[in-house]
Amino acid sequence: CSASVTPTQLGDGTHTITATFNANAVHATSTSAGADLTVTLRTTTTALMFLSGSTLVDQDDTVTVTVTDTTAGGTQSSPGVGDMVVLAGETGDTFGTCTLAAATANSSSCMASVTPTQLGDGTHTITATFNGTSKHDTSNGNADLTVALRPTTTMVALEFSPAAAGQMLNVTVTITDSNAGTQSSPGVTDTVTLTGESGDAFSTCTLAAASANTSSCTSTLTVGAVGDGTHTISAMFTATTKHDTSTGSADLDVQTMVLTPFTLSTATENRATTTVSVPIVGGTPTFNCGYVVTPSDPGFTVTTNGSNCDIDLTAANGSAGTYTITITATDSGAGSDMRSSMVTIVDDLLIDQDVGMDNAETLPAGVTTMTYSQTFTASGGQV
């Protein structure tokens, strides 16, 4: 007779098959000598497919791993259901868990995230290894993932403009990572390269984290010669293992002389106000200061005081409101500049009122202090 023999697991790879004849009325029982059957695991293949195939540093891509039973004979089945596929890549690559589930009658699959944390050479070979079971043999496969640096933007902000030759001002540089994936502060502790026109000098600008996705630094610029009057201040961020190079710039208006920027806040009508001095930088003495107030002048004065324009904000009674004062300075050469600021004049609630007390009161025996009070009623915004 003949019969099929189907091993369901590998064992040690050699299955000894014996045949036993059970006795009947005529013949006695007998057992054959053993015959060895060599058994091998069912062959498999492992294949990888990426969702996109390209990504940025610190941005996920998804890989699908498919393990297939490729043995033609016998009963095919889904390999390694419930088992994990081992994923590996370049230095710093991280992976989610990939647990196999039946996909078809002869294949199983799983999906996992792949996150490169640095550029490397830009091509990360991702390998998936199926470790086999009692039925299916080990196999592995690989696929290349293209990785790029995270793009950045560089912004340059000037403390003020215009500036005079020789004047010092702050230049703030901000580098931003605004891309998909896990954002981070670019180039922390790295130095930004700053350039300007001939004669411009910069202090070192070392980046520090400013937010979860920005870094910034501030450099002191000493302005060089006037030149053509426009100094393009440029900043270059040099690529790291995560972030790509970027540049930015801002134009600084350079003049022979400038008024220092100033800010005024409030003053009170009919009250003497401390003089505000606005320095003049650069230029050729002698200087002359002028001013214009809009919508009308409430009584301000501006005088020339050496290399300063002094502003006296004394305002007339009834002038409460908001004004803009514009200061203009000229020198004995061809230099000139102007600056403006808003100022608010507030009511003086005690204008034109006499508040008197009889300080000749005789205090009762044992009393050293007496408190007086006065009630005022407002009328027309004043009392």
C-alpha positions, 0 to 999 in steps of 0.5 A: 500500500502507499500513503502520504506523510505530512510533517507539521513541524520541523523537529530536528529535521529528520523524521523516522517513519515506521510501519506496523502490521497488526496481527490477524487470524492468519498473520502475526504482528510485525513492524518495519525498520525505520526509514528517515524522512528529511524535513525542512522549514517552509521557505519565506520571503520578506518584503518592505514598502514605504508609504512615501519613501522619502522623509525629513530628519525627525519626521515619520514614514510608515513601512509595511512588511510582508512575509510570504510562504513561498514553498510550492508544495504542501499546504501554504499558511500565513507565517509568524502570525503574532510574532514581531518583525525586527527592524533595523536601519542607520545610526539613530533610526527609531522604529515602532513595533511591527507585529505580524497578522494574517494578510492572505492564505500564505502571507502575513504583514505588519506596519511600523513607523520609521523615524530617522534622527540624523541625516547620515549620507541621505539614504537609510537602508531599512532591513526587516528580519523574520525570525522564523517559526516551527513551520516557516524559515527565517528571511529578511528584506530591505528597502532604501529610505531617502532622508533630507535635512529639515528646512529652516528659515533665517530672519534678521531684525535690526534694533533700529534704522537709520544709523550713523557711521560708527554707531552701535546697534543690536542685530537679532537673528532667529532660525526657525524649523516650521516643518512636519514631524518633530520640530526642534530648535536649530543649531543650539550653541552653533554660531551664525555668520554675519556679514555687512558692508566694508567696515561693519563689525559684528560681535559673536552670535551664538544660538540658544533655544528661543522656543520649541522650534526656534533659536536666536542670538543677538550680535552688536553691530558697529556700523562702518563707513556710510558707503552708498547709504544702504548696508545689507546685513546678512546672516547665514545658518550652517547646516547641522545633522538635523537642520539645513542651511538658510540665510536671511538679511535686512537693509540698514540705512546708514547716514552721516548723522542720526537722532537716537530713537526715543519714546515718550509716554505721558505728561500732565497739563500745566505741570513742569515736566522733566526734560527729555534729551535726544542724542545726536550721533555722528554729524558735523557740529554745529547742530540745530534742532527743530520740531513739529507737533500734530494736531497742534502744539500744546506748549512744548519746546525743543532746544538745541543743547550741544549734541542733544535735542532737549524736549520740554513737555510742559503743556497748557491747561486744557490740552489733554489729548494725544499728540505726535512730536517730530524732532528734526536735527541738522548739522553744519554739513549736509546731515539731517535726520528726524524721529517721532514719538506719540505722547499723551497729555492727561488732565490735571485735576487740581488746576486753578484751585486753591486748597488751603488749610489754617496751619495756625490751629491749636492742637488739644493737649496731648495731640501731636497730629491732626488729619484734615480732609477735603471733598472735591466735586468734578465738573467739566473734567476738572475740579 
